[in-house]
């Protein structure tokens, strides 16, 4: 037991689900195999007991054997293509229609007999009773010679002919002695019982049984209670689920699913539900842990940033006494301190659960903000209208700086910045280069060594930030144009 628990502990959730599925399938297969064996036994017992019920119709085996099997089968109604060609069947029809034989000499004896019969019918010549005893039973075009000859006789002669040749009629003929008894049984049912099947069920749910004593028709009111008492479900082949088939009969066990199968399915469902719940719980816990670490880092950064601020103030007090190189260094220190302080403060709002606190807005004129961000890049810009807007300038500035750096490092020619203000703030950074195609970006993601630059990683961050601010990033090719759009 301890070994089994250790094995389960080392398996991941997908391996465990696979193991449970395989186990369930194997158990279901074993149960299905047992069900098939039980059904065969139940069916044999049912067949024996149903044979003792009072039949609705009973036809002895002697009566069935009294008539030629070939005349009872449904195939007796169709042309005998196994012995005759279609041209020969057509020759017979033309002989009957024209009442003369205009075809070449017939070589088959059976076809010669058929032509003689057709000429006698069209010429209305009576045939001797012995003629029917000397020729084959079936006509090449389907039906028996007796069927066709009987149809051409008037009533007085019909009775006389039937008295001597009723046995030579096919089962489809209403004058056949078994026709009325087997009228409820379809031709497929007759064929099935004649071919050796022990049972057949009709559309009216009448069960026909074939045993050594003959054929019996058992009404549904008799055999269904017996089947129910034996927990056996019997239906025809139209049933959707069938565990065992015999003839046109579908057999199923009428009891509910075995207890073992239900336990296995229940255990499998609980195991999958547990694994899914555990996976969701772990994801949420990991997300909370990451958020906690970020909050902790943001909080702990305040102390060194504050200390750095004091250092910056000390240098600022002595700024005029410093040489030029040191003053440039102090300017960079002051700018980095300001950036770190703003990043920490903005991150605190970003980690908040309230969307409005994630991106803090400030009011400022666009020209002032652009002058501040573009001064260090020595870039000019065009602005159609200067407005005072309330925007998340800090994060928008990060996006703009990323686009400018990409254009300067990976683009070609001069970098041009166009800003258009309307219902939407549209900031376009363009150069004379060619932006990578979708295929090139996919290949770079698959194999980073194919690209000698890291273009695309920063753009992914920009795109995500713009979506967080309800805006979007648009990249166009030939020439490269990266556009920030933010609704106002």
Secondary structure, DSSP 8 states (H G I E B T S, - for coil): -HHHHHHHHHS-HHHHHHHHHHHHHHHHHHHHHHHHHHHHHHHHHHHHHHTTS--SEEEEHHHHHTS-HHHHSGGGGS--TTTS-HHHHHHHHHHHHHTS--S-----HHHHHHHHHHHHHHTT----HHHHHHS-SB-TTSSBHHHHHHHTS-HHHHHHHHHHHGGGS-TTSTTSTTTTTTSSS-HHHHHHHHTT-SEEE-TT--EEEEETTEEEEE-HHHHHHHHHHTTEEEEETT-S--SEEETTEEEEE-S---HHHHHHHHHHHHHHHHHHHHHHHHHHHHHHHHHHHHHHHHHHHHHHHHHHHHHHHHHHHTGGGS-HHHHHHHHHHHHHHHHHHHHHHHHHHHTSSSHHHHS--EEEEHHHHHHHHHGGGT---EES---EEEE-HHHHHHHHHHHHHHHHHH--S--EEEEEESSEEEEEEE-SS----HHHHHHHHH-GGG-SS-TTHHHHHHHHHHHHTT-EEEEETTTTEEEEEEE-
